[in-house]
């Protein structure tokens, strides 16, 4: 597809795709090396869980704000600032010996990731010539899925060969390379709302809402009463946020756009349903393979990399299909395949042929690629050039919010079937019951999302 890249856009694609590789890599990779990190930092089990939650919170809280800031001050500038924050915090994380400081820096690193994620997509969407936006976004999608796939095996290799701290130092060096590329080799920039005031009130309310959702989802199993209060606070704050944005002259998310633009609204809803459905599949598959099939952590990790590998390889294919066919029809096929993959997974048993699991992973990998790329392209194009930053921020916010909702649902069902018992070989039957229920629900929801896509496609 190199012939499809316009002259002068090569370095932009390299910089954006490298940064988008690092963002999920630092989530999946860190999760894979939590045991040695916990030993060196004297962290409790709860604190280890918060390491991922704080990073996710930084991503969730600042996604919308980053897109709006890009509209006002320029996507390239916010991208550079986000890359710098991401890299510096990553370098410092390699030297930290205190759990409290580590958690604070993980939050800051997530904020930096949100900044370059939202504005990186906006840069690609703005730079892409007419008819080639799907190709540009296809490269970025492949980078994200490659980061997810490479995270566990690469992190495990680095931690075993050198030290887990080199995971953060290597990330810092990569961020430095991206920063130099954007500073000296990429001069393209766009700002669609120069001089517009920033909606600090909306940003604070949304940030508090996503903080409540993050901690409510992550603490639901250990502190159900407190988590329930936080989730209720999330709902109240989101209602307040919607009212605030409807009355604002300069909102960070134009709610009127959602109300009057059917394509934009239904595409965003379909994305939320899709991310709420398939995010937990790796969690279920990981425990299923280890406790049910007797695989080691390393064997399960390599096996699970298949889905992300399929996604990375299929995303460029999805880009070509979007040029040849209507992207709305491509995304409808994709979300349907995701639903079928989830329902196939729901009927797995301990003694099921391994080919059934491979088929489910293949369906999910192909389905996610065929859905995510064209759907993101449609969201960005339907928002119009004046709302590209907001649309990019919303794309990231929908993804993160869906993942957190998925986490909350899985925690609730595991608590119902397992009670206070941890998942393990001795509770595998209860775990399988929980997995079956969740995957049936998620699969049906994903198939219902086909309705959103078809309604959006209606002329």
VOMARDREN-194872 format. One record per residue (C-alpha): z, y, x. Coordinates in nm, 4 decimals, always signed. Layout:
<gukols>
<<Z, Y, X>>
...
</gukols>
This chain:
<gukols>
<<+0.0000, +0.0000, +0.0000>>
<<-0.0089, +0.2301, +0.3034>>
<<-0.3443, +0.3688, +0.1840>>
<<-0.1672, +0.4857, -0.1316>>
<<+0.0637, +0.7191, +0.0628>>
<<-0.0503, +1.0784, +0.0873>>
<<-0.0831, +1.2363, +0.4293>>
<<+0.2448, +1.3932, +0.5396>>
<<+0.4605, +1.1768, +0.3120>>
<<+0.5199, +0.8857, +0.5521>>
<<+0.8333, +1.0226, +0.7169>>
<<+0.9709, +1.1256, +0.3778>>
<<+0.9369, +0.7679, +0.2532>>
<<+1.0940, +0.6268, +0.5708>>
<<+1.3933, +0.8623, +0.5479>>
<<+1.4559, +0.8150, +0.1754>>
<<+1.4056, +0.4378, +0.1784>>
<<+1.6335, +0.3931, +0.4809>>
<<+1.9113, +0.5891, +0.3121>>
<<+1.8661, +0.3977, -0.0145>>
<<+1.8921, +0.0728, +0.1835>>
<<+2.2240, +0.1858, +0.3325>>
<<+2.3884, +0.2813, +0.0018>>
<<+2.4054, -0.0697, -0.1567>>
<<+2.4341, -0.2298, +0.1874>>
<<+2.7663, -0.0530, +0.2396>>
<<+2.8904, -0.1899, -0.0920>>
<<+2.7709, -0.5504, -0.0572>>
<<+2.8386, -0.5651, +0.3175>>
<<+3.1941, -0.4321, +0.3000>>
<<+3.2795, -0.6711, +0.0159>>
<<+3.1705, -0.9597, +0.2405>>
<<+3.4118, -0.8694, +0.5244>>
<<+3.7211, -0.7750, +0.3220>>
<<+3.9428, -1.0535, +0.4704>>
<<+3.9243, -0.9361, +0.8375>>
<<+3.9447, -0.5729, +0.7261>>
<<+4.2574, -0.6481, +0.5242>>
<<+4.4168, -0.8271, +0.8182>>
<<+4.3557, -0.5361, +1.0587>>
<<+4.4648, -0.2689, +0.8107>>
<<+4.7585, -0.4673, +0.6660>>
<<+4.6098, -0.4167, +0.3208>>
<<+4.7333, -0.5923, +0.0075>>
<<+4.5018, -0.7749, -0.2315>>
<<+4.5112, -0.4765, -0.4679>>
<<+4.4229, -0.2371, -0.1873>>
<<+4.1298, -0.4556, -0.0850>>
<<+3.9996, -0.4369, -0.4399>>
<<+4.0307, -0.0584, -0.4360>>
<<+3.8045, -0.0326, -0.1301>>
<<+3.5049, -0.1103, -0.3463>>
<<+3.6413, +0.0826, -0.6455>>
<<+3.6831, +0.4067, -0.4485>>
<<+3.3287, +0.3831, -0.3131>>
<<+3.1944, +0.3161, -0.6633>>
<<+3.3992, +0.6070, -0.7976>>
<<+3.2442, +0.8461, -0.5455>>
<<+2.8988, +0.7291, -0.6522>>
<<+2.9810, +0.7501, -1.0227>>
<<+3.1527, +1.0886, -1.0187>>
<<+2.8875, +1.2821, -0.8259>>
<<+2.5552, +1.1365, -0.9440>>
<<+2.4867, +1.3920, -1.2192>>
<<+2.6222, +1.6815, -1.0151>>
<<+2.3956, +1.5918, -0.7219>>
<<+2.0820, +1.6007, -0.9335>>
<<+2.1784, +1.9384, -1.0793>>
<<+2.2645, +2.0801, -0.7355>>
<<+1.9255, +1.9619, -0.6117>>
<<+1.7543, +2.1501, -0.8952>>
<<+1.9406, +2.4676, -0.7940>>
<<+1.9543, +2.4548, -0.4113>>
<<+1.6690, +2.2179, -0.3267>>
<<+1.6490, +1.8391, -0.3121>>
<<+1.5959, +1.8261, +0.0634>>
<<+1.9042, +2.0366, +0.1359>>
<<+2.1336, +1.8271, -0.0850>>
<<+1.9816, +1.5085, +0.0582>>
<<+2.0631, +1.6268, +0.4123>>
<<+2.4170, +1.7250, +0.3174>>
<<+2.4722, +1.3897, +0.1475>>
<<+2.3393, +1.1975, +0.4477>>
<<+2.5668, +1.3929, +0.6803>>
<<+2.8729, +1.3263, +0.4617>>
<<+2.7818, +0.9592, +0.4335>>
<<+2.7325, +0.9190, +0.8088>>
<<+3.0370, +1.1172, +0.9258>>
<<+3.2724, +0.9429, +0.6833>>
<<+3.1238, +0.6090, +0.7909>>
<<+3.1852, +0.6852, +1.1576>>
<<+3.5455, +0.7852, +1.0855>>
<<+3.6042, +0.4678, +0.8836>>
<<+3.5474, +0.2668, +1.2001>>
<<+3.8481, +0.4340, +1.3661>>
<<+4.0919, +0.4314, +1.0741>>
<<+4.4110, +0.2239, +1.0892>>
<<+4.5723, +0.3467, +0.7651>>
<<+4.4772, +0.1995, +0.4272>>
<<+4.5374, +0.5303, +0.2476>>
<<+4.3050, +0.7210, +0.4806>>
<<+4.0497, +0.4406, +0.4573>>
<<+4.0422, +0.4631, +0.0766>>
<<+4.0033, +0.8410, +0.0883>>
<<+3.7104, +0.8155, +0.3281>>
<<+3.5462, +0.5475, +0.1131>>
<<+3.5579, +0.7926, -0.1769>>
<<+3.3963, +1.0620, +0.0382>>
<<+3.1327, +0.8154, +0.1567>>
<<+3.0486, +0.7355, -0.2051>>
<<+3.0060, +1.1074, -0.2793>>
<<+2.7604, +1.1355, +0.0102>>
<<+2.5713, +0.8320, -0.1184>>
<<+2.5468, +0.9867, -0.4660>>
<<+2.4000, +1.3047, -0.3183>>
<<+2.1179, +1.1452, -0.1221>>
<<+2.0522, +0.8843, -0.3917>>
<<+1.9892, +1.1380, -0.6693>>
<<+1.7960, +1.3825, -0.4529>>
<<+1.6054, +1.1115, -0.2652>>
<<+1.4596, +0.9851, -0.5926>>
<<+1.3866, +1.3432, -0.6981>>
<<+1.2050, +1.4087, -0.3680>>
<<+0.9864, +1.0992, -0.4093>>
<<+0.9146, +1.1765, -0.7750>>
<<+0.8205, +1.5357, -0.6895>>
<<+0.6106, +1.4447, -0.3854>>
<<+0.4136, +1.1627, -0.5499>>
<<+0.0604, +1.2619, -0.6576>>
<<-0.0490, +1.2042, -1.0149>>
<<-0.0708, +0.8326, -1.0904>>
<<+0.1140, +0.7248, -0.7741>>
<<+0.4762, +0.7882, -0.8697>>
<<+0.5352, +0.4171, -0.9386>>
<<+0.4131, +0.3290, -0.5888>>
<<+0.6486, +0.5768, -0.4224>>
<<+0.9421, +0.4624, -0.6340>>
<<+0.8409, +0.1019, -0.5642>>
<<+0.9171, +0.1491, -0.1965>>
<<+1.2587, +0.2945, -0.2798>>
<<+1.3340, +0.0076, -0.5196>>
<<+1.2468, -0.2502, -0.2548>>
<<+1.4799, -0.0730, -0.0113>>
<<+1.7707, -0.0883, -0.2587>>
<<+1.7253, -0.4591, -0.3282>>
<<+1.6829, -0.5329, +0.0432>>
<<+2.0151, -0.3562, +0.1061>>
<<+2.1854, -0.5753, -0.1537>>
<<+2.0317, -0.8925, -0.0087>>
<<+2.1037, -0.8074, +0.3561>>
<<+2.4583, -0.6807, +0.3001>>
<<+2.6614, -1.0057, +0.3028>>
<<+2.4738, -1.2025, +0.5751>>
<<+2.4317, -0.9052, +0.8126>>
<<+2.7903, -0.7871, +0.7641>>
<<+2.9202, -1.1381, +0.8257>>
<<+2.7144, -1.1647, +1.1445>>
<<+2.8277, -0.8220, +1.2707>>
<<+3.1939, -0.8915, +1.1911>>
<<+3.1809, -1.2308, +1.3627>>
<<+2.9835, -1.1237, +1.6683>>
<<+3.1303, -0.7772, +1.7290>>
<<+3.3879, -0.6401, +1.4853>>
<<+3.3840, -0.5229, +1.1233>>
<<+3.4208, -0.1639, +1.2481>>
<<+3.0674, -0.1821, +1.3891>>
<<+2.9450, -0.2145, +1.0319>>
<<+3.0521, +0.1485, +0.9775>>
<<+2.9478, +0.2734, +1.3208>>
<<+2.6033, +0.1177, +1.2799>>
<<+2.5757, +0.2860, +0.9409>>
<<+2.6671, +0.6189, +1.1011>>
<<+2.3944, +0.5808, +1.3641>>
<<+2.1405, +0.4965, +1.0940>>
<<+2.2464, +0.8035, +0.8948>>
<<+2.2014, +1.0159, +1.2069>>
<<+1.8446, +0.8880, +1.2420>>
<<+1.7717, +0.9715, +0.8746>>
<<+1.9248, +1.3153, +0.9218>>
<<+1.7041, +1.3924, +1.2230>>
<<+1.3941, +1.2705, +1.0375>>
<<+1.4636, +1.4907, +0.7365>>
<<+1.5577, +1.7897, +0.9510>>
<<+1.2629, +1.7914, +1.1898>>
<<+0.9850, +1.5749, +1.0407>>
<<+1.0058, +1.6452, +0.6661>>
<<+0.9528, +1.9990, +0.5440>>
<<+0.8748, +1.9230, +0.1789>>
<<+1.1261, +2.0568, -0.0719>>
<<+1.1478, +2.1452, -0.4385>>
<<+1.3928, +2.3455, -0.6458>>
<<+1.3225, +2.3831, -1.0153>>
<<+1.6218, +2.5997, -1.1143>>
<<+1.6718, +2.8429, -0.8278>>
<<+1.9490, +3.0919, -0.9026>>
<<+2.0827, +2.9015, -1.2028>>
<<+2.4664, +2.8797, -1.2219>>
<<+2.6229, +2.5398, -1.1591>>
<<+2.8154, +2.3862, -1.4487>>
<<+3.1525, +2.3361, -1.2809>>
<<+3.3313, +2.2706, -1.6107>>
<<+3.0948, +1.9913, -1.7086>>
<<+3.1107, +1.8477, -1.3579>>
<<+3.4933, +1.8313, -1.3634>>
<<+3.5090, +1.6729, -1.7103>>
<<+3.2447, +1.4152, -1.6185>>
<<+3.4201, +1.3421, -1.2882>>
<<+3.7516, +1.2806, -1.4660>>
<<+3.5765, +1.0548, -1.7193>>
<<+3.4128, +0.8408, -1.4508>>
<<+3.7392, +0.8233, -1.2550>>
<<+3.9125, +0.6904, -1.5676>>
<<+3.6314, +0.4368, -1.6214>>
<<+3.6385, +0.3211, -1.2588>>
<<+4.0124, +0.2604, -1.2424>>
<<+4.0320, +0.1365, -1.5989>>
<<+3.7700, -0.1285, -1.5208>>
<<+3.9161, -0.2318, -1.1853>>
<<+4.2809, -0.2514, -1.2975>>
<<+4.2256, -0.4191, -1.6348>>
<<+4.3396, -0.7610, -1.5136>>
<<+4.6578, -0.6506, -1.3311>>
<<+4.7696, -0.3551, -1.5446>>
<<+4.6159, -0.3982, -1.8914>>
<<+4.8207, -0.1301, -2.0688>>
<<+4.7513, +0.1377, -1.8086>>
<<+4.3855, +0.0314, -1.7879>>
<<+4.3527, +0.0467, -2.1665>>
<<+4.4864, +0.4025, -2.1645>>
<<+4.2393, +0.4971, -1.8908>>
<<+3.9454, +0.3489, -2.0831>>
<<+4.0551, +0.5356, -2.3947>>
<<+4.0759, +0.8536, -2.1862>>
<<+3.7228, +0.7846, -2.0632>>
<<+3.5909, +0.7764, -2.4213>>
<<+3.7723, +1.0991, -2.5138>>
<<+3.6510, +1.2761, -2.1997>>
<<+3.2902, +1.1661, -2.2537>>
<<+3.2975, +1.3004, -2.6109>>
<<+3.4379, +1.6264, -2.4747>>
<<+3.1681, +1.6286, -2.2053>>
<<+2.8916, +1.5882, -2.4642>>
<<+3.0239, +1.8787, -2.6717>>
<<+3.0634, +2.0916, -2.3579>>
<<+2.7070, +2.0230, -2.2430>>
<<+2.5591, +2.0935, -2.5862>>
<<+2.7203, +2.4382, -2.5827>>
<<+2.6405, +2.5182, -2.2200>>
<<+2.3469, +2.7394, -2.1264>>
<<+2.3191, +2.5655, -1.7871>>
<<+2.4389, +2.2042, -1.8281>>
<<+2.4397, +1.9408, -1.5535>>
<<+2.2910, +1.7092, -1.8192>>
<<+2.0814, +1.8640, -2.0930>>
<<+2.2007, +1.6715, -2.3997>>
<<+1.9308, +1.8417, -2.6060>>
<<+1.6744, +1.6599, -2.3914>>
<<+1.8298, +1.3278, -2.4931>>
<<+1.8326, +1.4343, -2.8577>>
<<+1.4722, +1.5520, -2.8835>>
<<+1.2974, +1.3286, -2.6274>>
<<+1.2798, +0.9751, -2.7697>>
<<+1.1156, +0.8274, -2.4614>>
<<+1.3772, +0.9724, -2.2250>>
<<+1.6708, +0.8713, -2.4476>>
<<+1.5581, +0.5151, -2.5237>>
<<+1.4576, +0.4496, -2.1615>>
<<+1.8052, +0.5595, -2.0476>>
<<+1.9709, +0.3431, -2.3140>>
<<+1.7620, +0.0395, -2.2148>>
<<+1.8594, +0.0939, -1.8500>>
<<+2.2285, +0.1152, -1.9408>>
<<+2.2111, -0.2095, -2.1417>>
<<+2.0230, -0.3848, -1.8624>>
<<+2.2676, -0.2799, -1.5891>>
<<+2.5630, -0.3635, -1.8163>>
<<+2.4226, -0.7142, -1.8565>>
<<+2.3074, -0.8475, -1.5201>>
<<+2.5426, -0.6811, -1.2699>>
<<+2.8085, -0.9525, -1.2929>>
<<+2.5690, -1.2421, -1.2442>>
<<+2.6286, -1.2541, -0.8680>>
<<+3.0040, -1.2664, -0.9285>>
<<+2.9684, -1.5627, -1.1635>>
<<+2.7169, -1.7430, -0.9430>>
<<+2.9311, -1.6934, -0.6319>>
<<+3.2410, -1.8531, -0.7850>>
<<+3.0347, -2.1190, -0.9602>>
<<+2.8744, -2.2284, -0.6325>>
<<+3.2009, -2.2256, -0.4358>>
<<+3.4457, -2.3713, -0.6888>>
<<+3.2055, -2.5757, -0.8997>>
<<+2.9484, -2.6956, -0.6455>>
<<+3.1730, -2.6986, -0.3361>>
<<+2.9658, -2.4618, -0.1230>>
<<+3.1192, -2.2517, +0.1550>>
<<+3.1237, -1.8732, +0.1327>>
<<+2.8360, -1.8524, +0.3830>>
<<+2.6264, -2.1111, +0.1981>>
<<+2.6817, -1.9381, -0.1355>>
<<+2.5971, -1.5987, +0.0156>>
<<+2.2689, -1.7216, +0.1586>>
<<+2.1832, -1.8945, -0.1680>>
<<+2.2546, -1.5818, -0.3724>>
<<+2.0379, -1.3673, -0.1452>>
<<+1.7392, -1.5335, -0.3147>>
<<+1.7607, -1.3129, -0.6242>>
<<+1.7693, -0.9884, -0.4249>>
<<+1.4882, -1.1169, -0.2023>>
<<+1.2735, -1.1860, -0.5090>>
<<+1.3528, -0.8368, -0.6387>>
<<+1.2563, -0.6759, -0.3077>>
<<+0.9282, -0.8688, -0.2880>>
<<+0.8365, -0.8170, -0.6535>>
<<+0.9011, -0.4419, -0.6676>>
<<+0.5724, -0.3486, -0.4897>>
<<+0.3950, -0.5882, -0.7278>>
<<+0.5584, -0.4062, -1.0194>>
<<+0.4268, -0.0784, -0.8779>>
<<+0.0712, -0.2118, -0.8772>>
<<+0.1116, -0.3443, -1.2317>>
<<+0.2235, +0.0007, -1.3454>>
<<-0.1049, +0.1425, -1.2177>>
<<-0.3168, -0.1260, -1.3822>>
<<-0.1231, -0.1540, -1.7110>>
<<+0.0971, +0.0650, -1.9278>>
<<+0.4397, +0.0939, -1.7514>>
<<+0.6083, +0.0681, -2.0911>>
<<+0.4581, -0.2761, -2.1477>>
<<+0.5497, -0.3883, -1.7939>>
<<+0.9122, -0.2847, -1.8447>>
<<+0.9229, -0.4637, -2.1826>>
<<+0.8200, -0.7894, -2.0127>>
<<+1.0785, -0.7280, -1.7403>>
<<+1.3753, -0.6716, -1.9692>>
<<+1.2733, -0.9786, -2.1708>>
<<+1.2669, -1.1939, -1.8565>>
<<+1.6122, -1.0625, -1.7640>>
<<+1.7431, -1.1760, -2.1015>>
<<+1.5865, -1.5202, -2.0602>>
<<+1.7335, -1.5498, -1.7094>>
<<+2.0821, -1.4664, -1.8378>>
<<+2.0559, -1.7140, -2.1259>>
<<+1.9307, -1.9828, -1.8871>>
<<+2.2333, -1.9165, -1.6660>>
<<+2.4631, -1.9392, -1.9685>>
<<+2.3839, -2.3105, -2.0062>>
<<+2.4641, -2.4068, -1.6484>>
<<+2.7147, -2.6879, -1.6041>>
<<+2.8874, -2.8114, -1.2898>>
<<+2.6468, -3.1020, -1.2621>>
<<+2.3323, -2.9107, -1.3631>>
<<+2.0302, -2.9609, -1.1350>>
<<+2.0158, -2.6920, -0.8693>>
<<+1.6635, -2.6168, -0.9867>>
<<+1.8049, -2.4646, -1.3079>>
<<+2.0020, -2.2131, -1.1023>>
<<+1.6966, -2.1381, -0.8899>>
<<+1.4893, -2.0836, -1.2039>>
<<+1.7520, -1.8481, -1.3465>>
<<+1.7620, -1.6484, -1.0227>>
<<+1.3847, -1.6311, -1.0154>>
<<+1.3661, -1.5079, -1.3760>>
<<+1.6304, -1.2436, -1.3081>>
<<+1.4725, -1.1296, -0.9814>>
<<+1.1268, -1.0920, -1.1334>>
<<+1.2630, -0.9426, -1.4566>>
<<+1.4779, -0.6793, -1.2881>>
<<+1.1855, -0.5696, -1.0691>>
<<+0.9423, -0.5494, -1.3607>>
<<+1.1936, -0.3538, -1.5672>>
<<+1.3711, -0.1207, -1.3240>>
<<+1.0720, +0.0355, -1.1476>>
<<+0.8546, +0.1218, -1.4500>>
<<+1.1573, +0.2249, -1.6546>>
<<+1.2757, +0.4633, -1.3807>>
<<+0.9230, +0.6001, -1.3509>>
<<+0.9105, +0.6618, -1.7260>>
<<+1.2507, +0.8359, -1.7235>>
<<+1.1468, +1.0737, -1.4450>>
<<+0.8052, +1.1487, -1.5948>>
<<+0.9296, +1.1957, -1.9517>>
<<+1.1989, +1.4413, -1.8367>>
<<+0.9354, +1.6839, -1.7092>>
<<+0.9200, +1.8581, -1.3691>>
<<+1.1932, +2.1067, -1.4614>>
<<+1.4448, +1.8224, -1.5204>>
<<+1.3580, +1.5868, -1.2333>>
<<+1.6927, +1.6399, -1.0593>>
<<+1.8931, +1.5795, -1.3756>>
<<+1.6849, +1.2722, -1.4581>>
<<+1.7365, +1.1299, -1.1069>>
<<+2.1101, +1.1886, -1.1342>>
<<+2.1189, +1.0278, -1.4775>>
<<+1.9350, +0.7213, -1.3446>>
<<+2.2070, +0.6652, -1.0859>>
<<+2.4861, +0.7468, -1.3331>>
<<+2.3517, +0.4966, -1.5885>>
<<+2.3322, +0.2267, -1.3213>>
<<+2.6881, +0.2846, -1.1970>>
<<+2.8308, +0.3250, -1.5470>>
<<+2.6654, +0.0031, -1.6606>>
<<+2.8098, -0.1842, -1.3648>>
<<+3.1601, -0.0585, -1.4437>>
<<+3.1303, -0.1560, -1.8116>>
<<+3.0110, -0.5005, -1.7015>>
<<+3.3157, -0.5304, -1.4756>>
<<+3.5481, -0.4434, -1.7660>>
<<+3.3911, -0.7012, -2.0001>>
<<+3.4107, -0.9782, -1.7399>>
<<+3.7741, -0.8936, -1.6631>>
<<+3.8653, -0.9120, -2.0327>>
<<+3.7014, -1.2503, -2.0889>>
<<+3.8449, -1.3988, -1.7695>>
<<+4.1891, -1.2837, -1.8812>>
<<+4.1374, -1.4447, -2.2224>>
<<+4.0264, -1.7835, -2.0854>>
<<+4.2312, -1.8022, -1.7620>>
<<+4.5353, -1.5929, -1.8493>>
<<+4.7298, -1.5119, -1.5328>>
<<+4.5744, -1.7975, -1.3345>>
<<+4.3271, -1.7088, -1.0592>>
<<+3.9775, -1.8565, -1.0615>>
<<+3.9654, -2.1686, -0.8467>>
<<+3.8809, -2.5393, -0.8429>>
<<+4.1805, -2.6181, -1.0654>>
<<+4.0696, -2.3675, -1.3343>>
<<+3.6961, -2.4325, -1.3114>>
<<+3.6647, -2.5503, -1.6744>>
<<+3.8201, -2.2306, -1.8120>>
<<+3.6096, -2.0260, -1.5721>>
<<+3.2921, -2.1988, -1.6918>>
<<+3.3862, -2.1258, -2.0559>>
<<+3.4308, -1.7588, -1.9694>>
<<+3.0997, -1.7515, -1.7823>>
<<+2.9149, -1.9151, -2.0730>>
<<+3.0485, -1.6648, -2.3276>>
<<+2.9741, -1.3606, -2.1127>>
<<+2.6235, -1.4676, -2.0184>>
<<+2.5297, -1.5468, -2.3782>>
<<+2.6526, -1.2007, -2.4844>>
<<+2.4756, -1.0303, -2.1936>>
<<+2.1550, -1.2263, -2.2520>>
<<+2.1427, -1.1365, -2.6214>>
<<+2.2125, -0.7695, -2.5410>>
<<+1.9315, -0.7692, -2.2893>>
<<+1.6899, -0.9156, -2.5424>>
<<+1.7999, -0.6454, -2.7887>>
<<+1.7092, -0.3917, -2.5199>>
<<+1.3500, -0.5082, -2.5677>>
<<+1.3765, -0.3324, -2.9041>>
<<+1.4657, -0.0047, -2.7308>>
<<+1.1659, -0.0416, -2.5012>>
<<+0.9233, -0.1242, -2.7824>>
<<+1.0539, +0.1650, -2.9947>>
<<+1.0029, +0.3928, -2.6968>>
<<+0.6494, +0.2666, -2.6474>>
<<+0.5532, +0.3392, -3.0096>>
<<+0.3089, +0.6285, -3.0220>>
</gukols>
